[in-house]
Amino acid sequence: MHNFTTEDLLQYLYKETSTEKTAAIGVALLSDWSLREKLEVLKGGYSELDSVKLLSPRKQTLDNILSYAEKSVEEFSEKA
């Protein structure tokens, strides 16, 4: 019996699994229709991502993220 998570299937889909895990998922897919169905749903989302037009975030948004990250690093450095 296997217990593969959605994350495992995503890694499999993106070819980020180890050789052993890839083989185990491949074998499980042969006998588990539910797992195959989950993988097919993920494949559908994967292919839809290619058709989505991504826009760049606003400069202000990026600046806010970088500022927040800088503060977090400073706080972490002060605690260490």
mmCIF file of the N, C-alpha and C atoms, coordinates in Angstrom:
data_MODEL
# 
_entry.id   MODEL 
# 
loop_
_atom_site.group_PDB 
_atom_site.id 
_atom_site.type_symbol 
_atom_site.label_atom_id 
_atom_site.label_alt_id 
_atom_site.label_comp_id 
_atom_site.label_asym_id 
_atom_site.label_entity_id 
_atom_site.label_seq_id 
_atom_site.pdbx_PDB_ins_code 
_atom_site.Cartn_x 
_atom_site.Cartn_y 
_atom_site.Cartn_z 
_atom_site.occupancy 
_atom_site.B_iso_or_equiv 
_atom_site.pdbx_formal_charge 
_atom_site.auth_seq_id 
_atom_site.auth_comp_id 
_atom_site.auth_asym_id 
_atom_site.auth_atom_id 
_atom_site.pdbx_PDB_model_num 
ATOM 1   N N  . MET A 1 1  ? 0.848  -1.189 0.000   1.00 0.00 ? 1  MET A N  1 
ATOM 2   C CA . MET A 1 1  ? 0.000  0.000  0.000   1.00 0.00 ? 1  MET A CA 1 
ATOM 3   C C  . MET A 1 1  ? 0.886  1.243  0.000   1.00 0.00 ? 1  MET A C  1 
ATOM 4   N N  . HIS A 1 2  ? 0.524  2.207  -0.775  1.00 0.00 ? 2  HIS A N  1 
ATOM 5   C CA . HIS A 1 2  ? 1.273  3.459  -0.861  1.00 0.00 ? 2  HIS A CA 1 
ATOM 6   C C  . HIS A 1 2  ? 0.433  4.591  -0.272  1.00 0.00 ? 2  HIS A C  1 
ATOM 7   N N  . ASN A 1 3  ? 1.123  5.654  0.036   1.00 0.00 ? 3  ASN A N  1 
ATOM 8   C CA . ASN A 1 3  ? 0.437  6.813  0.591   1.00 0.00 ? 3  ASN A CA 1 
ATOM 9   C C  . ASN A 1 3  ? 1.095  8.068  0.021   1.00 0.00 ? 3  ASN A C  1 
ATOM 10  N N  . PHE A 1 4  ? 0.879  8.320  -1.262  1.00 0.00 ? 4  PHE A N  1 
ATOM 11  C CA . PHE A 1 4  ? 1.493  9.468  -1.908  1.00 0.00 ? 4  PHE A CA 1 
ATOM 12  C C  . PHE A 1 4  ? 0.615  10.703 -1.733  1.00 0.00 ? 4  PHE A C  1 
ATOM 13  N N  . THR A 1 5  ? 1.263  11.810 -1.428  1.00 0.00 ? 5  THR A N  1 
ATOM 14  C CA . THR A 1 5  ? 0.558  13.063 -1.220  1.00 0.00 ? 5  THR A CA 1 
ATOM 15  C C  . THR A 1 5  ? 0.446  13.826 -2.545  1.00 0.00 ? 5  THR A C  1 
ATOM 16  N N  . THR A 1 6  ? -0.334 14.880 -2.505  1.00 0.00 ? 6  THR A N  1 
ATOM 17  C CA . THR A 1 6  ? -0.436 15.759 -3.676  1.00 0.00 ? 6  THR A CA 1 
ATOM 18  C C  . THR A 1 6  ? 0.924  16.348 -4.001  1.00 0.00 ? 6  THR A C  1 
ATOM 19  N N  . GLU A 1 7  ? 1.688  16.665 -2.966  1.00 0.00 ? 7  GLU A N  1 
ATOM 20  C CA . GLU A 1 7  ? 3.034  17.206 -3.184  1.00 0.00 ? 7  GLU A CA 1 
ATOM 21  C C  . GLU A 1 7  ? 3.908  16.180 -3.907  1.00 0.00 ? 7  GLU A C  1 
ATOM 22  N N  . ASP A 1 8  ? 3.804  14.910 -3.528  1.00 0.00 ? 8  ASP A N  1 
ATOM 23  C CA . ASP A 1 8  ? 4.554  13.857 -4.216  1.00 0.00 ? 8  ASP A CA 1 
ATOM 24  C C  . ASP A 1 8  ? 4.188  13.817 -5.694  1.00 0.00 ? 8  ASP A C  1 
ATOM 25  N N  . LEU A 1 9  ? 2.893  13.915 -5.977  1.00 0.00 ? 9  LEU A N  1 
ATOM 26  C CA . LEU A 1 9  ? 2.438  13.870 -7.366  1.00 0.00 ? 9  LEU A CA 1 
ATOM 27  C C  . LEU A 1 9  ? 2.898  15.094 -8.155  1.00 0.00 ? 9  LEU A C  1 
ATOM 28  N N  . LEU A 1 10 ? 2.912  16.247 -7.499  1.00 0.00 ? 10 LEU A N  1 
ATOM 29  C CA . LEU A 1 10 ? 3.414  17.453 -8.170  1.00 0.00 ? 10 LEU A CA 1 
ATOM 30  C C  . LEU A 1 10 ? 4.901  17.317 -8.485  1.00 0.00 ? 10 LEU A C  1 
ATOM 31  N N  . GLN A 1 11 ? 5.659  16.788 -7.539  1.00 0.00 ? 11 GLN A N  1 
ATOM 32  C CA . GLN A 1 11 ? 7.081  16.568 -7.785  1.00 0.00 ? 11 GLN A CA 1 
ATOM 33  C C  . GLN A 1 11 ? 7.276  15.572 -8.924  1.00 0.00 ? 11 GLN A C  1 
ATOM 34  N N  . TYR A 1 12 ? 6.438  14.550 -8.963  1.00 0.00 ? 12 TYR A N  1 
ATOM 35  C CA . TYR A 1 12 ? 6.484  13.567 -10.045 1.00 0.00 ? 12 TYR A CA 1 
ATOM 36  C C  . TYR A 1 12 ? 6.183  14.241 -11.386 1.00 0.00 ? 12 TYR A C  1 
ATOM 37  N N  . LEU A 1 13 ? 5.166  15.060 -11.400 1.00 0.00 ? 13 LEU A N  1 
ATOM 38  C CA . LEU A 1 13 ? 4.761  15.759 -12.619 1.00 0.00 ? 13 LEU A CA 1 
ATOM 39  C C  . LEU A 1 13 ? 5.864  16.682 -13.132 1.00 0.00 ? 13 LEU A C  1 
ATOM 40  N N  . TYR A 1 14 ? 6.548  17.358 -12.223 1.00 0.00 ? 14 TYR A N  1 
ATOM 41  C CA . TYR A 1 14 ? 7.619  18.280 -12.599 1.00 0.00 ? 14 TYR A CA 1 
ATOM 42  C C  . TYR A 1 14 ? 8.981  17.594 -12.696 1.00 0.00 ? 14 TYR A C  1 
ATOM 43  N N  . LYS A 1 15 ? 8.968  16.253 -12.586 1.00 0.00 ? 15 LYS A N  1 
ATOM 44  C CA . LYS A 1 15 ? 10.191 15.446 -12.688 1.00 0.00 ? 15 LYS A CA 1 
ATOM 45  C C  . LYS A 1 15 ? 11.224 15.841 -11.636 1.00 0.00 ? 15 LYS A C  1 
ATOM 46  N N  . GLU A 1 16 ? 10.751 16.017 -10.403 1.00 0.00 ? 16 GLU A N  1 
ATOM 47  C CA . GLU A 1 16 ? 11.615 16.394 -9.295  1.00 0.00 ? 16 GLU A CA 1 
ATOM 48  C C  . GLU A 1 16 ? 11.733 15.297 -8.242  1.00 0.00 ? 16 GLU A C  1 
ATOM 49  N N  . THR A 1 17 ? 11.246 14.103 -8.549  1.00 0.00 ? 17 THR A N  1 
ATOM 50  C CA . THR A 1 17 ? 11.321 13.000 -7.602  1.00 0.00 ? 17 THR A CA 1 
ATOM 51  C C  . THR A 1 17 ? 12.589 12.186 -7.855  1.00 0.00 ? 17 THR A C  1 
ATOM 52  N N  . SER A 1 18 ? 13.026 11.492 -6.816  1.00 0.00 ? 18 SER A N  1 
ATOM 53  C CA . SER A 1 18 ? 14.178 10.604 -6.958  1.00 0.00 ? 18 SER A CA 1 
ATOM 54  C C  . SER A 1 18 ? 13.804 9.452  -7.887  1.00 0.00 ? 18 SER A C  1 
ATOM 55  N N  . THR A 1 19 ? 14.801 8.743  -8.339  1.00 0.00 ? 19 THR A N  1 
ATOM 56  C CA . THR A 1 19 ? 14.565 7.592  -9.217  1.00 0.00 ? 19 THR A CA 1 
ATOM 57  C C  . THR A 1 19 ? 13.677 6.562  -8.526  1.00 0.00 ? 19 THR A C  1 
ATOM 58  N N  . GLU A 1 20 ? 13.947 6.336  -7.242  1.00 0.00 ? 20 GLU A N  1 
ATOM 59  C CA . GLU A 1 20 ? 13.168 5.348  -6.494  1.00 0.00 ? 20 GLU A CA 1 
ATOM 60  C C  . GLU A 1 20 ? 11.712 5.771  -6.343  1.00 0.00 ? 20 GLU A C  1 
ATOM 61  N N  . LYS A 1 21 ? 11.504 7.045  -6.009  1.00 0.00 ? 21 LYS A N  1 
ATOM 62  C CA . LYS A 1 21 ? 10.137 7.524  -5.821  1.00 0.00 ? 21 LYS A CA 1 
ATOM 63  C C  . LYS A 1 21 ? 9.390  7.555  -7.149  1.00 0.00 ? 21 LYS A C  1 
ATOM 64  N N  . THR A 1 22 ? 10.076 7.926  -8.219  1.00 0.00 ? 22 THR A N  1 
ATOM 65  C CA . THR A 1 22 ? 9.461  7.931  -9.545  1.00 0.00 ? 22 THR A CA 1 
ATOM 66  C C  . THR A 1 22 ? 8.975  6.522  -9.902  1.00 0.00 ? 22 THR A C  1 
ATOM 67  N N  . ALA A 1 23 ? 9.821  5.534  -9.637  1.00 0.00 ? 23 ALA A N  1 
ATOM 68  C CA . ALA A 1 23 ? 9.448  4.150  -9.924  1.00 0.00 ? 23 ALA A CA 1 
ATOM 69  C C  . ALA A 1 23 ? 8.264  3.717  -9.057  1.00 0.00 ? 23 ALA A C  1 
ATOM 70  N N  . ALA A 1 24 ? 8.284  4.073  -7.780  1.00 0.00 ? 24 ALA A N  1 
ATOM 71  C CA . ALA A 1 24 ? 7.201  3.687  -6.868  1.00 0.00 ? 24 ALA A CA 1 
ATOM 72  C C  . ALA A 1 24 ? 5.881  4.323  -7.285  1.00 0.00 ? 24 ALA A C  1 
ATOM 73  N N  . ILE A 1 25 ? 5.918  5.574  -7.665  1.00 0.00 ? 25 ILE A N  1 
ATOM 74  C CA . ILE A 1 25 ? 4.687  6.246  -8.107  1.00 0.00 ? 25 ILE A CA 1 
ATOM 75  C C  . ILE A 1 25 ? 4.201  5.629  -9.414  1.00 0.00 ? 25 ILE A C  1 
ATOM 76  N N  . GLY A 1 26 ? 5.128  5.332  -10.316 1.00 0.00 ? 26 GLY A N  1 
ATOM 77  C CA . GLY A 1 26 ? 4.755  4.705  -11.577 1.00 0.00 ? 26 GLY A CA 1 
ATOM 78  C C  . GLY A 1 26 ? 4.050  3.374  -11.369 1.00 0.00 ? 26 GLY A C  1 
ATOM 79  N N  . VAL A 1 27 ? 4.564  2.560  -10.463 1.00 0.00 ? 27 VAL A N  1 
ATOM 80  C CA . VAL A 1 27 ? 3.939  1.272  -10.157 1.00 0.00 ? 27 VAL A CA 1 
ATOM 81  C C  . VAL A 1 27 ? 2.565  1.490  -9.524  1.00 0.00 ? 27 VAL A C  1 
ATOM 82  N N  . ALA A 1 28 ? 2.485  2.440  -8.600  1.00 0.00 ? 28 ALA A N  1 
ATOM 83  C CA . ALA A 1 28 ? 1.212  2.716  -7.932  1.00 0.00 ? 28 ALA A CA 1 
ATOM 84  C C  . ALA A 1 28 ? 0.163  3.211  -8.926  1.00 0.00 ? 28 ALA A C  1 
ATOM 85  N N  . LEU A 1 29 ? 0.583  3.994  -9.901  1.00 0.00 ? 29 LEU A N  1 
ATOM 86  C CA . LEU A 1 29 ? -0.360 4.508  -10.893 1.00 0.00 ? 29 LEU A CA 1 
ATOM 87  C C  . LEU A 1 29 ? -0.969 3.392  -11.744 1.00 0.00 ? 29 LEU A C  1 
ATOM 88  N N  . LEU A 1 30 ? -0.252 2.295  -11.887 1.00 0.00 ? 30 LEU A N  1 
ATOM 89  C CA . LEU A 1 30 ? -0.759 1.175  -12.678 1.00 0.00 ? 30 LEU A CA 1 
ATOM 90  C C  . LEU A 1 30 ? -1.956 0.504  -12.026 1.00 0.00 ? 30 LEU A C  1 
ATOM 91  N N  . SER A 1 31 ? -2.008 0.549  -10.700 1.00 0.00 ? 31 SER A N  1 
ATOM 92  C CA . SER A 1 31 ? -3.065 -0.200 -10.010 1.00 0.00 ? 31 SER A CA 1 
ATOM 93  C C  . SER A 1 31 ? -4.065 0.666  -9.239  1.00 0.00 ? 31 SER A C  1 
ATOM 94  N N  . ASP A 1 32 ? -3.779 1.933  -9.079  1.00 0.00 ? 32 ASP A N  1 
ATOM 95  C CA . ASP A 1 32 ? -4.646 2.789  -8.245  1.00 0.00 ? 32 ASP A CA 1 
ATOM 96  C C  . ASP A 1 32 ? -5.325 3.851  -9.104  1.00 0.00 ? 32 ASP A C  1 
ATOM 97  N N  . TRP A 1 33 ? -6.593 3.623  -9.434  1.00 0.00 ? 33 TRP A N  1 
ATOM 98  C CA . TRP A 1 33 ? -7.311 4.570  -10.301 1.00 0.00 ? 33 TRP A CA 1 
ATOM 99  C C  . TRP A 1 33 ? -7.485 5.922  -9.630  1.00 0.00 ? 33 TRP A C  1 
ATOM 100 N N  . SER A 1 34 ? -7.624 5.945  -8.299  1.00 0.00 ? 34 SER A N  1 
ATOM 101 C CA . SER A 1 34 ? -7.793 7.199  -7.577  1.00 0.00 ? 34 SER A CA 1 
ATOM 102 C C  . SER A 1 34 ? -6.537 8.070  -7.693  1.00 0.00 ? 34 SER A C  1 
ATOM 103 N N  . LEU A 1 35 ? -5.389 7.435  -7.582  1.00 0.00 ? 35 LEU A N  1 
ATOM 104 C CA . LEU A 1 35 ? -4.118 8.152  -7.719  1.00 0.00 ? 35 LEU A CA 1 
ATOM 105 C C  . LEU A 1 35 ? -3.967 8.671  -9.147  1.00 0.00 ? 35 LEU A C  1 
ATOM 106 N N  . ARG A 1 36 ? -4.342 7.843  -10.132 1.00 0.00 ? 36 ARG A N  1 
ATOM 107 C CA . ARG A 1 36 ? -4.288 8.280  -11.537 1.00 0.00 ? 36 ARG A CA 1 
ATOM 108 C C  . ARG A 1 36 ? -5.197 9.478  -11.766 1.00 0.00 ? 36 ARG A C  1 
ATOM 109 N N  . GLU A 1 37 ? -6.365 9.441  -11.140 1.00 0.00 ? 37 GLU A N  1 
ATOM 110 C CA . GLU A 1 37 ? -7.317 10.545 -11.288 1.00 0.00 ? 37 GLU A CA 1 
ATOM 111 C C  . GLU A 1 37 ? -6.742 11.839 -10.704 1.00 0.00 ? 37 GLU A C  1 
ATOM 112 N N  . LYS A 1 38 ? -6.122 11.730 -9.534  1.00 0.00 ? 38 LYS A N  1 
ATOM 113 C CA . LYS A 1 38 ? -5.501 12.908 -8.923  1.00 0.00 ? 38 LYS A CA 1 
ATOM 114 C C  . LYS A 1 38 ? -4.407 13.470 -9.820  1.00 0.00 ? 38 LYS A C  1 
ATOM 115 N N  . LEU A 1 39 ? -3.611 12.569 -10.394 1.00 0.00 ? 39 LEU A N  1 
ATOM 116 C CA . LEU A 1 39 ? -2.545 13.011 -11.282 1.00 0.00 ? 39 LEU A CA 1 
ATOM 117 C C  . LEU A 1 39 ? -3.118 13.693 -12.527 1.00 0.00 ? 39 LEU A C  1 
ATOM 118 N N  . GLU A 1 40 ? -4.197 13.170 -13.060 1.00 0.00 ? 40 GLU A N  1 
ATOM 119 C CA . GLU A 1 40 ? -4.822 13.783 -14.235 1.00 0.00 ? 40 GLU A CA 1 
ATOM 120 C C  . GLU A 1 40 ? -5.344 15.190 -13.933 1.00 0.00 ? 40 GLU A C  1 
ATOM 121 N N  . VAL A 1 41 ? -5.895 15.383 -12.742 1.00 0.00 ? 41 VAL A N  1 
ATOM 122 C CA . VAL A 1 41 ? -6.359 16.715 -12.340 1.00 0.00 ? 41 VAL A CA 1 
ATOM 123 C C  . VAL A 1 41 ? -5.177 17.671 -12.268 1.00 0.00 ? 41 VAL A C  1 
ATOM 124 N N  . LEU A 1 42 ? -4.076 17.199 -11.679 1.00 0.00 ? 42 LEU A N  1 
ATOM 125 C CA . LEU A 1 42 ? -2.877 18.040 -11.588 1.00 0.00 ? 42 LEU A CA 1 
ATOM 126 C C  . LEU A 1 42 ? -2.311 18.351 -12.969 1.00 0.00 ? 42 LEU A C  1 
ATOM 127 N N  . LYS A 1 43 ? -2.340 17.373 -13.867 1.00 0.00 ? 43 LYS A N  1 
ATOM 128 C CA . LYS A 1 43 ? -1.868 17.601 -15.234 1.00 0.00 ? 43 LYS A CA 1 
ATOM 129 C C  . LYS A 1 43 ? -2.708 18.667 -15.931 1.00 0.00 ? 43 LYS A C  1 
ATOM 130 N N  . GLY A 1 44 ? -4.016 18.652 -15.671 1.00 0.00 ? 44 GLY A N  1 
ATOM 131 C CA . GLY A 1 44 ? -4.894 19.666 -16.251 1.00 0.00 ? 44 GLY A CA 1 
ATOM 132 C C  . GLY A 1 44 ? -4.519 21.056 -15.787 1.00 0.00 ? 44 GLY A C  1 
ATOM 133 N N  . GLY A 1 45 ? -4.266 21.194 -14.507 1.00 0.00 ? 45 GLY A N  1 
ATOM 134 C CA . GLY A 1 45 ? -3.841 22.485 -13.966 1.00 0.00 ? 45 GLY A CA 1 
ATOM 135 C C  . GLY A 1 45 ? -2.482 22.894 -14.499 1.00 0.00 ? 45 GLY A C  1 
ATOM 136 N N  . TYR A 1 46 ? -1.608 21.929 -14.629 1.00 0.00 ? 46 TYR A N  1 
ATOM 137 C CA . TYR A 1 46 ? -0.258 22.165 -15.151 1.00 0.00 ? 46 TYR A CA 1 
ATOM 138 C C  . TYR A 1 46 ? -0.325 22.733 -16.568 1.00 0.00 ? 46 TYR A C  1 
ATOM 139 N N  . SER A 1 47 ? -1.157 22.138 -17.405 1.00 0.00 ? 47 SER A N  1 
ATOM 140 C CA . SER A 1 47 ? -1.263 22.616 -18.786 1.00 0.00 ? 47 SER A CA 1 
ATOM 141 C C  . SER A 1 47 ? -1.969 23.971 -18.861 1.00 0.00 ? 47 SER A C  1 
ATOM 142 N N  . GLU A 1 48 ? -2.893 24.222 -17.941 1.00 0.00 ? 48 GLU A N  1 
ATOM 143 C CA . GLU A 1 48 ? -3.582 25.519 -17.927 1.00 0.00 ? 48 GLU A CA 1 
ATOM 144 C C  . GLU A 1 48 ? -2.628 26.652 -17.545 1.00 0.00 ? 48 GLU A C  1 
ATOM 145 N N  . LEU A 1 49 ? -1.640 26.349 -16.733 1.00 0.00 ? 49 LEU A N  1 
ATOM 146 C CA . LEU A 1 49 ? -0.686 27.385 -16.322 1.00 0.00 ? 49 LEU A CA 1 
ATOM 147 C C  . LEU A 1 49 ? 0.061  27.968 -17.519 1.00 0.00 ? 49 LEU A C  1 
ATOM 148 N N  . ASP A 1 50 ? 0.297  27.139 -18.536 1.00 0.00 ? 50 ASP A N  1 
ATOM 149 C CA . ASP A 1 50 ? 0.992  27.619 -19.723 1.00 0.00 ? 50 ASP A CA 1 
ATOM 150 C C  . ASP A 1 50 ? 0.195  28.675 -20.477 1.00 0.00 ? 50 ASP A C  1 
ATOM 151 N N  . SER A 1 51 ? -1.121 28.639 -20.348 1.00 0.00 ? 51 SER A N  1 
ATOM 152 C CA . SER A 1 51 ? -1.953 29.581 -21.100 1.00 0.00 ? 51 SER A CA 1 
ATOM 153 C C  . SER A 1 51 ? -2.267 30.855 -20.319 1.00 0.00 ? 51 SER A C  1 
ATOM 154 N N  . VAL A 1 52 ? -1.861 30.917 -19.065 1.00 0.00 ? 52 VAL A N  1 
ATOM 155 C CA . VAL A 1 52 ? -2.148 32.087 -18.246 1.00 0.00 ? 52 VAL A CA 1 
ATOM 156 C C  . VAL A 1 52 ? -1.097 33.165 -18.514 1.00 0.00 ? 52 VAL A C  1 
ATOM 157 N N  . LYS A 1 53 ? -1.564 34.347 -18.793 1.00 0.00 ? 53 LYS A N  1 
ATOM 158 C CA . LYS A 1 53 ? -0.652 35.467 -19.010 1.00 0.00 ? 53 LYS A CA 1 
ATOM 159 C C  . LYS A 1 53 ? -0.315 36.067 -17.652 1.00 0.00 ? 53 LYS A C  1 
ATOM 160 N N  . LEU A 1 54 ? 0.952  35.990 -17.307 1.00 0.00 ? 54 LEU A N  1 
ATOM 161 C CA . LEU A 1 54 ? 1.391  36.510 -16.021 1.00 0.00 ? 54 LEU A CA 1 
ATOM 162 C C  . LEU A 1 54 ? 1.866  37.948 -16.177 1.00 0.00 ? 54 LEU A C  1 
ATOM 163 N N  . LEU A 1 55 ? 1.472  38.775 -15.259 1.00 0.00 ? 55 LEU A N  1 
ATOM 164 C CA . LEU A 1 55 ? 1.879  40.165 -15.265 1.00 0.00 ? 55 LEU A CA 1 
ATOM 165 C C  . LEU A 1 55 ? 2.924  40.371 -14.176 1.00 0.00 ? 55 LEU A C  1 
ATOM 166 N N  . SER A 1 56 ? 3.795  41.308 -14.386 1.00 0.00 ? 56 SER A N  1 
ATOM 167 C CA . SER A 1 56 ? 4.793  41.624 -13.369 1.00 0.00 ? 56 SER A CA 1 
ATOM 168 C C  . SER A 1 56 ? 4.126  42.392 -12.235 1.00 0.00 ? 56 SER A C  1 
ATOM 169 N N  . PRO A 1 57 ? 4.569  42.133 -11.007 1.00 0.00 ? 57 PRO A N  1 
ATOM 170 C CA . PRO A 1 57 ? 4.002  42.890 -9.893  1.00 0.00 ? 57 PRO A CA 1 
ATOM 171 C C  . PRO A 1 57 ? 4.462  44.351 -9.953  1.00 0.00 ? 57 PRO A C  1 
ATOM 172 N N  . ARG A 1 58 ? 3.701  45.208 -9.294  1.00 0.00 ? 58 ARG A N  1 
ATOM 173 C CA . ARG A 1 58 ? 4.077  46.620 -9.250  1.00 0.00 ? 58 ARG A CA 1 
ATOM 174 C C  . ARG A 1 58 ? 5.386  46.774 -8.491  1.00 0.00 ? 58 ARG A C  1 
ATOM 175 N N  . LYS A 1 59 ? 6.142  47.811 -8.834  1.00 0.00 ? 59 LYS A N  1 
ATOM 176 C CA . LYS A 1 59 ? 7.409  48.084 -8.164  1.00 0.00 ? 59 LYS A CA 1 
ATOM 177 C C  . LYS A 1 59 ? 7.198  48.266 -6.667  1.00 0.00 ? 59 LYS A C  1 
ATOM 178 N N  . GLN A 1 60 ? 6.110  48.917 -6.280  1.00 0.00 ? 60 GLN A N  1 
ATOM 179 C CA . GLN A 1 60 ? 5.815  49.146 -4.859  1.00 0.00 ? 60 GLN A CA 1 
ATOM 180 C C  . GLN A 1 60 ? 5.648  47.817 -4.121  1.00 0.00 ? 60 GLN A C  1 
ATOM 181 N N  . THR A 1 61 ? 5.030  46.860 -4.763  1.00 0.00 ? 61 THR A N  1 
ATOM 182 C CA . THR A 1 61 ? 4.839  45.545 -4.148  1.00 0.00 ? 61 THR A CA 1 
ATOM 183 C C  . THR A 1 61 ? 6.182  44.872 -3.912  1.00 0.00 ? 61 THR A C  1 
ATOM 184 N N  . LEU A 1 62 ? 7.042  44.908 -4.920  1.00 0.00 ? 62 LEU A N  1 
ATOM 185 C CA . LEU A 1 62 ? 8.369  44.317 -4.765  1.00 0.00 ? 62 LEU A CA 1 
ATOM 186 C C  . LEU A 1 62 ? 9.172  45.027 -3.671  1.00 0.00 ? 62 LEU A C  1 
ATOM 187 N N  . ASP A 1 63 ? 9.086  46.345 -3.643  1.00 0.00 ? 63 ASP A N  1 
ATOM 188 C CA . ASP A 1 63 ? 9.794  47.104 -2.612  1.00 0.00 ? 63 ASP A CA 1 
ATOM 189 C C  . ASP A 1 63 ? 9.297  46.728 -1.217  1.00 0.00 ? 63 ASP A C  1 
ATOM 190 N N  . ASN A 1 64 ? 7.986  46.557 -1.068  1.00 0.00 ? 64 ASN A N  1 
ATOM 191 C CA . ASN A 1 64 ? 7.425  46.161 0.230   1.00 0.00 ? 64 ASN A CA 1 
ATOM 192 C C  . ASN A 1 64 ? 7.930  44.787 0.656   1.00 0.00 ? 64 ASN A C  1 
ATOM 193 N N  . ILE A 1 65 ? 7.981  43.861 -0.270  1.00 0.00 ? 65 ILE A N  1 
ATOM 194 C CA . ILE A 1 65 ? 8.461  42.515 0.045   1.00 0.00 ? 65 ILE A CA 1 
ATOM 195 C C  . ILE A 1 65 ? 9.932  42.562 0.461   1.00 0.00 ? 65 ILE A C  1 
ATOM 196 N N  . LEU A 1 66 ? 10.738 43.285 -0.287  1.00 0.00 ? 66 LEU A N  1 
ATOM 197 C CA . LEU A 1 66 ? 12.157 43.382 0.037   1.00 0.00 ? 66 LEU A CA 1 
ATOM 198 C C  . LEU A 1 66 ? 12.381 44.085 1.375   1.00 0.00 ? 66 LEU A C  1 
ATOM 199 N N  . SER A 1 67 ? 11.595 45.099 1.651   1.00 0.00 ? 67 SER A N  1 
ATOM 200 C CA . SER A 1 67 ? 11.693 45.800 2.925   1.00 0.00 ? 67 SER A CA 1 
ATOM 201 C C  . SER A 1 67 ? 11.337 44.883 4.085   1.00 0.00 ? 67 SER A C  1 
ATOM 202 N N  . TYR A 1 68 ? 10.278 44.109 3.923   1.00 0.00 ? 68 TYR A N  1 
ATOM 203 C CA . TYR A 1 68 ? 9.859  43.168 4.957   1.00 0.00 ? 68 TYR A CA 1 
ATOM 204 C C  . TYR A 1 68 ? 10.944 42.118 5.195   1.00 0.00 ? 68 TYR A C  1 
ATOM 205 N N  . ALA A 1 69 ? 11.510 41.609 4.105   1.00 0.00 ? 69 ALA A N  1 
ATOM 206 C CA . ALA A 1 69 ? 12.564 40.595 4.230   1.00 0.00 ? 69 ALA A CA 1 
ATOM 207 C C  . ALA A 1 69 ? 13.787 41.171 4.924   1.00 0.00 ? 69 ALA A C  1 
ATOM 208 N N  . GLU A 1 70 ? 14.119 42.408 4.609   1.00 0.00 ? 70 GLU A N  1 
ATOM 209 C CA . GLU A 1 70 ? 15.273 43.057 5.239   1.00 0.00 ? 70 GLU A CA 1 
ATOM 210 C C  . GLU A 1 70 ? 15.054 43.210 6.743   1.00 0.00 ? 70 GLU A C  1 
ATOM 211 N N  . LYS A 1 71 ? 13.859 43.604 7.143   1.00 0.00 ? 71 LYS A N  1 
ATOM 212 C CA . LYS A 1 71 ? 13.539 43.736 8.563   1.00 0.00 ? 71 LYS A CA 1 
ATOM 213 C C  . LYS A 1 71 ? 13.630 42.397 9.269   1.00 0.00 ? 71 LYS A C  1 
ATOM 214 N N  . SER A 1 72 ? 13.138 41.354 8.624   1.00 0.00 ? 72 SER A N  1 
ATOM 215 C CA . SER A 1 72 ? 13.177 40.015 9.210   1.00 0.00 ? 72 SER A CA 1 
ATOM 216 C C  . SER A 1 72 ? 14.611 39.554 9.421   1.00 0.00 ? 72 SER A C  1 
ATOM 217 N N  . VAL A 1 73 ? 15.486 39.835 8.461   1.00 0.00 ? 73 VAL A N  1 
ATOM 218 C CA . VAL A 1 73 ? 16.890 39.465 8.593   1.00 0.00 ? 73 VAL A CA 1 
ATOM 219 C C  . VAL A 1 73 ? 17.536 40.236 9.724   1.00 0.00 ? 73 VAL A C  1 
ATOM 220 N N  . GLU A 1 74 ? 17.224 41.513 9.835   1.00 0.00 ? 74 GLU A N  1 
ATOM 221 C CA . GLU A 1 74 ? 17.792 42.326 10.911  1.00 0.00 ? 74 GLU A CA 1 
ATOM 222 C C  . GLU A 1 74 ? 17.338 41.809 12.279  1.00 0.00 ? 74 GLU A C  1 
ATOM 223 N N  . GLU A 1 75 ? 16.048 41.465 12.393  1.00 0.00 ? 75 GLU A N  1 
ATOM 224 C CA . GLU A 1 75 ? 15.531 40.937 13.662  1.00 0.00 ? 75 GLU A CA 1 
ATOM 225 C C  . GLU A 1 75 ? 16.188 39.617 13.998  1.00 0.00 ? 75 GLU A C  1 
ATOM 226 N N  . PHE A 1 76 ? 16.386 38.769 13.004  1.00 0.00 ? 76 PHE A N  1 
ATOM 227 C CA . PHE A 1 76 ? 17.004 37.467 13.234  1.00 0.00 ? 76 PHE A CA 1 
ATOM 228 C C  . PHE A 1 76 ? 18.458 37.663 13.660  1.00 0.00 ? 76 PHE A C  1 
ATOM 229 N N  . SER A 1 77 ? 19.156 38.626 13.029  1.00 0.00 ? 77 SER A N  1 
ATOM 230 C CA . SER A 1 77 ? 20.560 38.886 13.368  1.00 0.00 ? 77 SER A CA 1 
ATOM 231 C C  . SER A 1 77 ? 20.701 39.407 14.792  1.00 0.00 ? 77 SER A C  1 
ATOM 232 N N  . GLU A 1 78 ? 19.742 40.225 15.235  1.00 0.00 ? 78 GLU A N  1 
ATOM 233 C CA . GLU A 1 78 ? 19.788 40.784 16.581  1.00 0.00 ? 78 GLU A CA 1 
ATOM 234 C C  . GLU A 1 78 ? 19.589 39.688 17.633  1.00 0.00 ? 78 GLU A C  1 
ATOM 235 N N  . LYS A 1 79 ? 18.774 38.688 17.323  1.00 0.00 ? 79 LYS A N  1 
ATOM 236 C CA . LYS A 1 79 ? 18.490 37.604 18.269  1.00 0.00 ? 79 LYS A CA 1 
ATOM 237 C C  . LYS A 1 79 ? 19.651 36.632 18.360  1.00 0.00 ? 79 LYS A C  1 
ATOM 238 N N  . ALA A 1 80 ? 20.448 36.527 17.319  1.00 0.00 ? 80 ALA A N  1 
ATOM 239 C CA . ALA A 1 80 ? 21.533 35.544 17.287  1.00 0.00 ? 80 ALA A CA 1 
ATOM 240 C C  . ALA A 1 80 ? 22.724 35.994 18.038  1.00 0.00 ? 80 ALA A C  1 
# 
